Amino acid sequence: MSITLTDQDKLTLRTAAWGAVSLMSAAGSAHKVATHGSIALTSATGPVGHVLTKAPKGVKYGKTVAELADQVLPALTASMSLLKRQDPAEADNFRNTITVAIEAATHTRPGPILADMARKINEALDAA
């Protein structure tokens, strides 16, 4: 199956993925979480991997975790919907990439705050 992504689609995917790493960073040891999450995103393959090689440019996530979540969680749901419509295998690839990034983050410093943020991210992915 072929996938066609507009510039806006790519921005949505990047905002969702890199924003998920930012949410996990805000909930844990920021440097370690960001490092491991970034490695997971840049290790993605397929069309999703090509899109996620770069962080989104010019995105203002806000000053609080709540403002960040207000942008990122809907972007995760929108990304899954978009990819499911075009190529279900790429939707699975995106979800797996985000899951690996979350797992990499939670292994750096497990705890209830990171686990709760991971739950919220997974709920957003499953909402599509």
ABEGO torsion letter per residue (X at the ends): XBBBBBAAAAAAAAAAAAAAAAAAAAABBAAAAAAAAAAAAAABBEAAAAAAABBBBGBBAEABAAAAAAAAAAAAAAAAAAAAAABAAAAAAAAAAAAAAAAAAAAABBEAAAAAAAAAAAAAAAAX
